[in-house]
Amino acid sequence: MTAFAIETKDLTFSFRYKNLVVNKVSLNVPQASIYGFLGPNGAGKTTTIRLLTGMLLSESDNIYIGGNSLRKNIPGIFHSIGALIETPSLYLHLTAVENLRIITTLRNLPANKIEHVLSTVGLTKAGKRKVKEYSLGMKQRLGIAMALLPDPELLILDEPANGLDPTGIIEIRELIKELNAKQGKTIFVSSHLLNEVEKMCTHIGIIHKGKLHYQGSIEEMRQAVNASGEVIFRIHNAAEWIPKIQPVIANVKSHSTHELLFPFSGTEEVTQLNRELVKLNVPVSGIQVRGGIEEWFMGITQKDKEIA
């Protein structure tokens, strides 16, 4: 039986006099995974995270952290959770070490953890600099260091790469992967950046207008994307070659005067299709793959347009 670090059952929430912001969301986040919670801005990601961290209260007992009810185990359950929601709250006139020392005092944590978390996020040399001198990426890493102080089993990060330049995005991505690989932490990270989620995460959930539209492993997602793909081979006088191709590749279709279309279930199959055409002496002058992850994602998020 799969152990879930986070499990919700028909999680629903609305602010007063407004439509549902979170609509029957059932999350299954495996232990030791990097779970990308993906959706456009306004999809319900931050509200869901606020529910998972107790900042907002669900009316039902339907949130479980490590198999334990969130509602029934507040506040003790938060010892196993580290969270960074939106932007970190920092004292800009203090150093990183001083900011972290405040957290250890408030949470009754040993101060000797400060050096360790600074090293983990790559801020050891900058630990005694005032935070007002930090770049946005450094501030985000300091926020993650704060979340790591209690050595949590579960780390919840809300758009940690938001607003960062390409270098900062890569640094946050590699930090998250390292925390998962080397420390075995389960990381639940929200994002609106599709490519980043694909590069970083082991599992994915797609939320749109409050509804969870897809959930599965990255490999399952890639299979779903590839299963709906098409590849176009550009061939002069394409239709003339169909009788020669059909005995070998049955699903060939004419796409235009100089193009033939084939369905495919993966990039390896595109390579194989090209090999077969070369063997048949078909004069291929170009290859175009249609579908892909972006078109698949847009299709997923447009399934429920009637929800406000």
DONUPA-181435 format. One record per residue (C-alpha): x negated, y, z negated; residue number from 0; residue in one letter. Coordinates in steps of 0.05 Angstrom, whole numbers, padded with zeros to 5 digits. Each point is the difference from the previous one (the first is absolute). Last residue first. Layout:
<pts>
[[X,Y,Z],NUM,"A"]
...
</pts>
This chain:
<pts>
[[00320,00610,00249],307,"A"]
[[00008,-00073,00021],306,"I"]
[[00029,-00006,00070],305,"E"]
[[-00068,-00007,00032],304,"K"]
[[-00012,-00069,-00028],303,"D"]
[[-00041,-00037,00052],302,"K"]
[[-00044,00060,00018],301,"Q"]
[[-00055,-00016,-00051],300,"T"]
[[-00012,-00070,00027],299,"I"]
[[-00003,00022,00073],298,"G"]
[[-00049,00055,-00017],297,"M"]
[[-00044,-00051,-00036],296,"F"]
[[00001,-00047,00060],295,"W"]
[[-00018,00057,00047],294,"E"]
[[-00058,00019,-00044],293,"E"]
[[-00023,-00073,-00011],292,"I"]
[[-00005,-00020,00072],291,"G"]
[[00051,-00001,00056],290,"G"]
[[-00033,00007,00068],289,"R"]
[[-00069,-00025,00021],288,"V"]
[[-00027,00028,00065],287,"Q"]
[[-00049,-00037,00045],286,"I"]
[[-00032,00026,00064],285,"G"]
[[-00027,-00019,00069],284,"S"]
[[00019,-00073,00002],283,"V"]
[[-00014,-00031,00068],282,"P"]
[[00031,-00070,-00009],281,"V"]
[[-00053,-00052,00018],280,"N"]
[[00041,-00055,-00034],279,"L"]
[[-00057,-00011,-00049],278,"K"]
[[-00001,00075,-00014],277,"V"]
[[00075,-00003,-00016],276,"L"]
[[-00011,-00057,-00049],275,"E"]
[[-00057,00037,-00035],274,"R"]
[[00043,00063,-00006],273,"N"]
[[00056,-00040,-00032],272,"L"]
[[-00050,-00030,-00049],271,"Q"]
[[-00024,00069,-00021],270,"T"]
[[00071,00024,-00010],269,"V"]
[[00013,-00064,-00040],268,"E"]
[[-00057,00017,-00047],267,"E"]
[[00032,00068,-00013],266,"T"]
[[00062,-00034,-00028],265,"G"]
[[00070,-00025,00016],264,"S"]
[[00007,00021,00073],263,"F"]
[[00055,00017,00050],262,"P"]
[[-00024,00011,00072],261,"F"]
[[00013,00058,00047],260,"L"]
[[-00026,00008,00072],259,"L"]
[[-00019,00067,00031],258,"E"]
[[-00013,00027,00070],257,"H"]
[[00070,00009,00028],256,"T"]
[[00030,00003,-00070],255,"S"]
[[00014,-00046,-00059],254,"H"]
[[00005,-00068,00035],253,"S"]
[[00006,-00054,-00052],252,"K"]
[[-00046,-00057,-00021],251,"V"]
[[00028,-00049,-00051],250,"N"]
[[-00021,-00065,00034],249,"A"]
[[-00075,00009,00000],248,"I"]
[[-00033,-00057,00040],247,"V"]
[[00055,-00019,00050],246,"P"]
[[00023,00074,-00001],245,"Q"]
[[-00067,00031,00021],244,"I"]
[[-00002,-00020,00074],243,"K"]
[[00073,00017,00012],242,"P"]
[[-00010,00066,-00039],241,"I"]
[[-00059,00025,00041],240,"W"]
[[00040,00036,00054],239,"E"]
[[00038,00038,-00054],238,"A"]
[[-00063,00035,-00023],237,"A"]
[[-00017,00036,00065],236,"N"]
[[-00065,00025,-00033],235,"H"]
[[-00004,-00027,-00072],234,"I"]
[[00006,00039,-00065],233,"R"]
[[00011,-00049,-00057],232,"F"]
[[00052,00021,-00051],231,"I"]
[[00000,-00031,-00069],230,"V"]
[[00061,-00008,-00045],229,"E"]
[[00005,-00005,-00075],228,"G"]
[[00058,-00021,-00044],227,"S"]
[[-00035,-00061,-00029],226,"A"]
[[-00063,00041,-00011],225,"N"]
[[00034,00048,-00048],224,"V"]
[[00033,-00056,-00040],223,"A"]
[[-00066,-00038,-00003],222,"Q"]
[[-00035,00063,-00023],221,"R"]
[[00051,00009,-00055],220,"M"]
[[-00007,-00072,-00023],219,"E"]
[[-00076,00012,-00004],218,"E"]
[[00010,00064,-00039],217,"I"]
[[00042,-00039,-00050],216,"S"]
[[00074,00012,-00007],215,"G"]
[[00055,00050,-00012],214,"Q"]
[[00044,00038,00050],213,"Y"]
[[00059,00048,00000],212,"H"]
[[00001,00020,-00074],211,"L"]
[[00054,00053,-00003],210,"K"]
[[-00005,00070,-00030],209,"G"]
[[00001,00038,00066],208,"K"]
[[-00057,-00043,00026],207,"H"]
[[-00043,-00049,-00040],206,"I"]
[[-00051,-00047,00031],205,"I"]
[[-00034,-00050,-00046],204,"G"]
[[-00070,-00026,00015],203,"I"]
[[-00048,-00053,-00023],202,"H"]
[[-00076,-00009,00003],201,"T"]
[[-00014,00074,00006],200,"C"]
[[-00058,00044,00024],199,"M"]
[[-00005,00001,00075],198,"K"]
[[00075,-00008,00014],197,"E"]
[[00018,00050,-00054],196,"V"]
[[-00048,00051,00029],195,"E"]
[[00028,-00009,00070],194,"N"]
[[00072,00012,-00024],193,"L"]
[[-00015,00064,-00039],192,"L"]
[[00064,00017,-00039],191,"H"]
[[-00029,-00029,-00063],190,"S"]
[[00016,-00033,-00066],189,"S"]
[[-00051,-00043,-00035],188,"V"]
[[00015,-00059,-00046],187,"F"]
[[-00067,-00028,-00022],186,"I"]
[[-00008,-00067,-00035],185,"T"]
[[-00069,00000,-00032],184,"K"]
[[-00048,-00057,00012],183,"G"]
[[-00060,00040,-00023],182,"Q"]
[[-00047,-00012,00059],181,"K"]
[[00049,-00009,00058],180,"A"]
[[00057,00044,-00024],179,"N"]
[[-00041,00056,-00028],178,"L"]
[[-00044,-00004,00062],177,"E"]
[[00058,00005,00048],176,"K"]
[[00027,00061,-00037],175,"I"]
[[-00068,00034,00001],174,"L"]
[[-00009,-00015,00074],173,"E"]
[[00066,00033,00017],172,"R"]
[[-00014,00060,-00045],171,"I"]
[[-00067,00011,00033],170,"E"]
[[00029,-00009,00070],169,"I"]
[[00054,00052,-00013],168,"I"]
[[-00051,00049,-00028],167,"G"]
[[-00043,-00007,00063],166,"T"]
[[00061,00010,00045],165,"P"]
[[00021,00064,-00037],164,"D"]
[[00048,-00007,-00059],163,"L"]
[[00069,00029,-00004],162,"G"]
[[00033,-00063,-00025],161,"N"]
[[-00050,-00056,-00012],160,"A"]
[[00027,-00020,-00069],159,"P"]
[[00072,-00002,00025],158,"E"]
[[00028,-00025,-00066],157,"D"]
[[-00046,-00050,-00034],156,"L"]
[[00022,-00055,-00047],155,"I"]
[[-00055,-00042,-00031],154,"L"]
[[00018,-00066,-00034],153,"L"]
[[-00045,-00040,-00045],152,"E"]
[[-00020,00064,-00036],151,"P"]
[[-00069,00015,-00027],150,"D"]
[[00028,00053,-00048],149,"P"]
[[-00046,00052,00034],148,"L"]
[[00018,-00019,00071],147,"L"]
[[00056,00051,00009],146,"A"]
[[-00047,00055,-00021],145,"M"]
[[-00052,-00025,00050],144,"A"]
[[00054,00002,00054],143,"I"]
[[00012,00073,-00016],142,"G"]
[[-00075,00012,00004],141,"L"]
[[00000,-00033,00069],140,"R"]
[[00056,00048,00022],139,"Q"]
[[-00039,00059,-00027],138,"K"]
[[-00061,-00023,00039],137,"M"]
[[00041,-00004,00064],136,"G"]
[[00027,00070,-00011],135,"L"]
[[-00070,00027,-00007],134,"S"]
[[-00026,00014,-00070],133,"Y"]
[[-00026,00067,-00025],132,"E"]
[[00063,00013,-00041],131,"K"]
[[-00014,-00067,-00034],130,"V"]
[[-00059,00030,-00037],129,"K"]
[[-00063,-00042,00010],128,"R"]
[[-00022,-00049,-00054],127,"K"]
[[00027,-00062,00034],126,"G"]
[[-00027,00018,00068],125,"A"]
[[-00058,-00050,-00001],124,"K"]
[[00045,-00055,-00027],123,"T"]
[[00057,00015,00049],122,"L"]
[[00000,-00063,00043],121,"G"]
[[00069,-00026,-00020],120,"V"]
[[-00027,-00060,-00038],119,"T"]
[[-00058,00040,-00030],118,"S"]
[[00049,00051,-00029],117,"L"]
[[00042,-00058,-00026],116,"V"]
[[-00060,-00030,-00036],115,"H"]
[[-00027,00065,-00030],114,"E"]
[[00068,00016,-00029],113,"I"]
[[00011,-00069,-00031],112,"K"]
[[-00047,00018,-00057],111,"N"]
[[00053,00047,-00027],110,"A"]
[[00041,-00059,-00027],109,"P"]
[[00075,00009,00012],108,"L"]
[[00050,00032,-00048],107,"N"]
[[00046,00022,00056],106,"R"]
[[-00004,00075,-00015],105,"L"]
[[-00073,-00003,-00019],104,"T"]
[[-00020,-00042,00060],103,"T"]
[[00039,00047,00045],102,"I"]
[[-00034,00062,-00029],101,"I"]
[[-00068,-00033,00010],100,"R"]
[[00016,-00010,00073],99,"L"]
[[00010,00074,00012],98,"N"]
[[-00064,00015,-00039],97,"E"]
[[-00040,-00049,00042],96,"V"]
[[00028,00030,00064],95,"A"]
[[-00021,00069,-00023],94,"T"]
[[00048,00052,-00026],93,"L"]
[[00025,00065,00033],92,"H"]
[[00043,-00040,00049],91,"L"]
[[00039,-00036,-00053],90,"Y"]
[[00030,-00055,00043],89,"L"]
[[00070,-00028,00013],88,"S"]
[[-00010,-00048,00059],87,"P"]
[[00040,00012,00064],86,"T"]
[[00059,-00045,00019],85,"E"]
[[00005,-00055,-00052],84,"I"]
[[-00064,-00033,-00023],83,"L"]
[[00016,-00061,-00043],82,"A"]
[[-00034,-00051,-00044],81,"G"]
[[00042,-00057,-00027],80,"I"]
[[-00017,-00055,-00051],79,"S"]
[[00005,00045,-00061],78,"H"]
[[00065,00026,00030],77,"F"]
[[00037,-00063,-00023],76,"I"]
[[-00005,00023,-00072],75,"G"]
[[00047,00060,00011],74,"P"]
[[00049,-00028,00020],73,"I"]
[[00008,-00076,00000],72,"N"]
[[00075,-00011,00008],71,"K"]
[[00009,00049,00057],70,"R"]
[[-00061,-00024,00038],69,"L"]
[[00022,-00073,-00004],68,"S"]
[[-00060,-00047,00002],67,"N"]
[[-00020,-00044,00059],66,"G"]
[[-00065,00038,00011],65,"G"]
[[00041,00064,00004],64,"I"]
[[00075,-00012,00009],63,"Y"]
[[00051,00053,00021],62,"I"]
[[00074,-00019,00002],61,"N"]
[[00027,00015,-00069],60,"D"]
[[00053,00047,00028],59,"S"]
[[00010,00076,-00004],58,"E"]
[[-00071,00011,00024],57,"S"]
[[-00037,00052,-00039],56,"L"]
[[-00045,00052,00033],55,"L"]
[[-00071,00012,-00025],54,"M"]
[[00000,-00074,-00020],53,"G"]
[[-00059,-00018,00044],52,"T"]
[[00039,-00044,00049],51,"L"]
[[00056,00052,00003],50,"L"]
[[-00049,00056,00016],49,"R"]
[[-00029,-00045,00054],48,"I"]
[[00068,-00010,00032],47,"T"]
[[00012,00076,-00001],46,"T"]
[[-00069,00010,00032],45,"T"]
[[00015,-00048,00057],44,"K"]
[[00072,00021,00015],43,"G"]
[[-00005,00013,00076],42,"A"]
[[-00010,00075,-00008],41,"G"]
[[-00067,00000,00038],40,"N"]
[[-00003,-00060,00046],39,"P"]
[[-00008,-00071,-00028],38,"G"]
[[-00050,-00050,-00023],37,"L"]
[[-00010,-00034,-00068],36,"F"]
[[-00066,-00034,00013],35,"G"]
[[-00011,-00058,-00048],34,"Y"]
[[-00073,-00016,-00015],33,"I"]
[[00007,-00069,-00031],32,"S"]
[[-00028,-00031,-00064],31,"A"]
[[00070,-00023,-00023],30,"Q"]
[[00053,00002,00054],29,"P"]
[[00047,00060,00007],28,"V"]
[[00071,-00022,00012],27,"N"]
[[00045,00062,00006],26,"L"]
[[00075,-00001,00004],25,"S"]
[[00027,00069,00018],24,"V"]
[[00075,00007,-00006],23,"K"]
[[00003,00073,00023],22,"N"]
[[-00051,00049,-00027],21,"V"]
[[00017,00073,00014],20,"V"]
[[00075,-00014,-00001],19,"L"]
[[00040,00061,00020],18,"N"]
[[00001,00061,-00045],17,"K"]
[[00047,00029,-00052],16,"Y"]
[[-00049,-00018,-00056],15,"R"]
[[-00063,-00035,00022],14,"F"]
[[00008,-00070,00028],13,"S"]
[[-00032,-00066,-00018],12,"F"]
[[00005,-00073,00021],11,"T"]
[[-00046,-00059,-00012],10,"L"]
[[00033,-00062,00030],9,"D"]
[[-00047,-00046,-00039],8,"K"]
[[-00070,00026,-00012],7,"T"]
[[-00064,-00040,-00008],6,"E"]
[[-00070,00026,-00013],5,"I"]
[[-00061,-00042,-00016],4,"A"]
[[00035,-00060,00030],3,"F"]
[[-00021,-00071,-00010],2,"A"]
[[00017,-00046,00058],1,"T"]
[[00027,-00068,-00020],0,"M"]
</pts>
